[in-house]
Amino acid sequence: MATPTNLPIASVAGDVLTAAYVNGLRGAFRVLQVVQGTYSTATSSSTTTYVTTGLTATITPSATTNKILCIVQQSGVGKDNGTYAHLRLYRGASSIIEFESSAGYTGTTTSNYIGTVGTVYLDSPATVAATTYTTYFKSGAGVASATVQNNGATSTIILMEISA
């Protein structure tokens, strides 16, 4: 279970707000910065090894205790004959979450393009170095291709640094 941030006790009508009280409220769970990345080049792969979708964004946290809220909308997701798409979010070279494991699966050899697949993930990178988040995908069966950004659909990743 997450450890909550201790906020000052509630105030009531007529209280005088001291500087310490206001400063205690100011830093808790504040959004410190927002970074957005987009990508709209159609990308296909028939390999069963994860490859980049092209969607990426970099953020530099201001404290090692801060969190990064990742919001991903991977658009134009689909598959061709007899396969399906797996999607993962990476921090640097490390996979941090698989957010789809059978996109477009129909159990048949028909093509199926399902549109947008997304995730929201709260990460704890524990660094103040520039940190890159990228989505990767692969074909589930390797006999046909999985696709992202089909027909130039725009995928989006938003990174928000949240003070701890």
C-alpha positions in Angstrom: 0.0 0.0 0.0 1.3 3.5 -0.9 2.4 5.8 1.9 0.2 8.9 2.0 1.7 12.3 2.1 0.9 14.0 5.4 -1.1 17.2 4.8 -1.8 19.8 7.4 -5.0 19.3 9.4 -8.2 20.8 8.0 -8.9 24.4 8.7 -12.2 25.9 9.8 -13.9 29.2 9.3 -12.0 32.0 11.0 -8.6 30.3 11.1 -5.6 32.3 10.3 -3.5 30.6 7.6 0.1 30.7 8.5 2.9 30.5 6.0 3.8 27.0 7.3 0.3 25.8 6.7 0.1 27.2 3.2 3.5 25.9 2.3 2.5 22.4 3.6 -0.4 22.4 1.1 1.5 23.8 -1.8 3.9 21.0 -2.4 1.7 17.9 -2.0 0.8 16.0 -5.1 1.5 19.0 -7.3 2.1 18.5 -11.1 5.5 19.9 -11.6 5.9 19.5 -15.4 4.1 18.0 -18.4 5.8 16.6 -21.5 4.0 15.3 -24.6 5.2 13.1 -27.4 3.3 12.2 -30.6 4.0 9.9 -33.6 1.9 9.2 -36.7 4.0 7.1 -39.0 2.4 3.7 -39.7 4.7 1.0 -38.4 4.3 -2.8 -38.9 6.3 -5.8 -37.7 6.0 -9.6 -38.1 8.7 -10.4 -35.6 8.0 -11.9 -32.2 10.7 -9.6 -30.7 9.6 -6.2 -29.3 10.3 -3.2 -31.6 9.7 0.4 -31.1 6.4 1.9 -32.2 8.1 5.3 -32.7 6.1 6.9 -29.8 8.5 8.3 -27.2 8.9 11.2 -24.8 11.6 12.3 -22.3 11.2 13.9 -18.9 13.8 15.0 -16.3 12.4 14.6 -12.8 13.4 17.3 -10.3 13.7 14.9 -7.3 14.3 11.2 -6.9 11.2 10.8 -4.8 8.8 12.2 -7.4 6.6 10.0 -9.5 6.0 10.1 -13.3 2.4 9.6 -14.5 2.4 8.1 -18.0 -0.7 8.4 -20.1 -0.4 6.4 -23.4 -2.9 6.3 -26.3 -1.4 4.0 -29.0 -3.6 4.6 -32.1 -4.2 2.6 -35.3 -3.5 -0.8 -33.6 -4.3 -3.9 -35.6 -3.2 -7.2 -37.1 -3.1 -9.0 -40.3 -3.9 -12.7 -40.9 -3.6 -15.0 -38.0 -1.8 -12.9 -35.4 -2.3 -10.2 -32.8 -0.4 -7.3 -31.2 1.4 -7.1 -27.9 2.1 -3.6 -26.5 4.5 -2.6 -23.8 5.7 0.6 -22.1 9.4 0.9 -21.5 11.5 3.2 -19.3 14.9 3.4 -21.1 15.7 -0.2 -21.9 13.4 -1.8 -19.3 9.9 -2.9 -19.8 7.7 -1.6 -17.0 4.2 -2.7 -18.1 2.6 -4.8 -20.8 -0.6 -3.0 -21.5 -2.0 -5.2 -24.2 -1.4 -8.9 -25.0 -3.9 -9.7 -27.7 -4.9 -6.6 -29.7 -6.9 -7.5 -32.7 -7.2 -11.2 -31.9 -10.2 -12.8 -33.6 -9.3 -16.4 -33.7 -9.4 -16.3 -37.5 -7.0 -15.4 -40.3 -8.9 -12.1 -41.1 -7.3 -8.7 -40.6 -8.7 -6.7 -37.6 -7.8 -3.1 -36.8 -9.2 -2.1 -33.4 -8.2 1.5 -33.1 -6.7 2.9 -29.9 -5.2 1.0 -27.0 -4.1 2.9 -23.9 -2.8 2.7 -20.5 -2.2 5.0 -17.5 0.8 4.0 -15.3 2.3 5.7 -12.3 6.1 5.1 -12.3 8.8 5.7 -9.7 12.0 6.1 -11.7 14.0 7.3 -8.6 16.3 9.5 -10.6 16.9 13.1 -11.6 18.4 12.1 -14.9 16.6 12.5 -18.2 14.3 9.6 -18.5 12.8 8.3 -21.8 9.5 6.4 -22.1 8.8 4.5 -25.3 6.1 2.1 -26.4 7.1 -1.1 -28.1 5.1 -3.8 -29.9 5.4 -7.2 -31.4 3.4 -9.7 -33.5 1.9 -12.4 -31.3 2.4 -15.3 -33.8 5.1 -14.0 -36.0 3.3 -15.3 -39.1 1.8 -12.0 -40.1 2.2 -8.4 -39.1 0.9 -6.3 -36.3 0.5 -2.6 -37.0 0.4 0.6 -35.0 -0.4 4.2 -36.3 -2.3 2.5 -39.2 -3.2 5.0 -41.9 -1.2 7.7 -40.1 -3.2 7.7 -36.9 -1.5 9.8 -34.2 -0.4 8.1 -31.1 0.2 10.2 -27.9 2.2 9.8 -24.7 1.9 12.4 -21.9 4.3 12.3 -19.0 3.6 14.3 -15.8 6.0 14.7 -12.9 4.1 14.5 -9.6 5.7 15.8 -6.4 5.9 13.3 -3.6 
